[in-house]
Amino acid sequence: GSVLSLALLAAGLLASFFHLGHPERGWRAASKWRTSWLSREVIALPAFMALVVAFAAAHYLGWTQPWVVIKGHVPVDASLVIGFLASVVAFLLYFFTAMIYASLRFLQEWHHWLTVVNYTLLGIASGFLLTAAFAAWLGIDLVVFYGTWGGVFTLAAAVTRGASLFRNARIQPKSSARTAIGVRHTQVQQRAQGFMGGSFNTREFFHGAKPGQLRAVKQVFIVFAFVVPLVLLALGRPAASAPLLLAAFGVQYLGLLAERWFFFAQARHPQNLYYQAVS
């Protein structure tokens, strides 16, 4: 389990380097931890990986002799302490990463506590589904436990993500084409960018999809991230079926990819007041 967790964490760390123009300078990302949520994320991720390694080592080396027994039936050993610390850092990692988006005040769709809650719940739900499938594959008697909590967090994520969709659909933008250029005319429309082709702004901050495509992606992620996984979980959890539980995780993973794309696409970047329409 620890090896699987480390593999996923390493993949995430590797993927983050593709954001950098100069990957060899990536270590500098941790230097602004006092003010940057990104720097805090960069610190929390390797810290969590180190704790996962320590947790695996504690079990592999047999460091599971109780130091003390609380109330006669709760043994406290090295693996429990390390696991608890790893859980705390995992929550901090979710929080730090989500705050990278929630802290951006100029993006009204993101600047809300639901951004943090949704990011955390979606991640935990996916993790529990994968762990339930992994437990079923190994034949460990924890499938019902992990599967139940996977379902609980998936339902909770569906509720909070639905709340954010409801909120974002009713946001009144603070900026408009009129405020962008200081003209109070009631029918100001952008018809061209002012230059012939695309730019960094159009590539990085505008998705290029039509409204119908956005609606389709929203429907896809709702079905794939919430509805289908819950159905597969209901079928696979009682029988501890590894194929069904793995399918539930896989379908939800695809749904979360669509959800993240929609999350980025739905945000109304103020710069698109100038660059959204291409002549």
Secondary structure, DSSP 4 states (H G I P E B T S, - for coil): -HHHHHHHHHHHHHHHGGG-S-GGGGGGGGGGTTT-HHHHHHHHHHHHHHHHHHHHHHHHTT----SEEETTTEEE-HHHHHHHHHHHHHHHHHHHHHHHHHT-TT-TTTSSHHHHHHHHHHHHHHHHHHHHHHHHHHT-TTHHHHHHHHHHHHHHHHHHHHHHHHHHHT---S--HHHHHT---TT------SSSS--HHHHHH-----HHHHHHHHHHHHIIIIIHHHHHHHHHHHHT-HHHHHHHHHHHHHHHHHHHHHHHHHS--TTHHHHSS--
